[in-house]
Amino acid sequence: MDEIKSIKGNYGRTFIELNNGQMIVANSEFRAKSGKVDGVFVYTKSLKYKETDISLTAEEIEELIKQYGIYNEDKKDFIEWI
C-alpha cells in the first residue's frame, strides 16, 4: 500500500488519499471524550476503495493502520480504529 497523502472527512465518512491517487473511504463518527471533538472513530470493517467499492482485506487494513502511524508522526490527527 502506498503512503497516505491526506486524511479528510465529515461527520459520517473519512476519506484517506494515498500518494498514488487511490482514495479509501470509511464510515466514521466524531470522538468527543473531552466534551469537544478530539478525534474520529473509523470503522475498519467499512474500509473500501472509493473508485471500485471493493473492501480492503485484513492485510490491507493492517498496512493502512501502519501507514497512518507513519503519516501521523508529526501531525495532530487522531483516528481510533474500531
ABEGO torsion letter per residue (X at the ends): XBBBABBBBBAABBBBBBAAGBBBBBBBBBBBAAGBBAEBBBBAAABBBAAAGBBBBAAAAAAAAAAAAAAAAABABBBBBX
